[in-house]
Amino acid sequence: MSTQKVVIGAIAGLAVGALLGVLFAPNKGSDTRKKISSKSKDITDGIKEKFNDFLDDISSKFERGKEDASDFTEKAKS
């Protein structure tokens, strides 16, 4: 079993455990729903941020590739 699968399984287990802990906590239903909503928003914001970072990284690598190709073309012309 690869390390990546173990890490993903551990993270999934933690997420399920946290969700079950919140659902079975001795709070009112409205408080529990607020907590779930808040955590969901935090997780969604984190995923959006990581995705935007990923897109920025890919974009910068693409731009560097274009510049390298342009430099190569200029050198080939010389």
Sequence and secondary structure as in RCSB ss.txt:
>XXXX:A:sequence
MSTQKVVIGAIAGLAVGALLGVLFAPNKGSDTRKKISSKSKDITDGIKEKFNDFLDDISSKFERGKEDASDFTEK
AKS
>XXXX:A:secstr
  HHHHHHHHHHHHHHHHHHHHHTSSS HHHHHHHHHHHHHHHHHHHHHHHHHHHHHHHHHHHHHHHHHHHHHHH
HH 
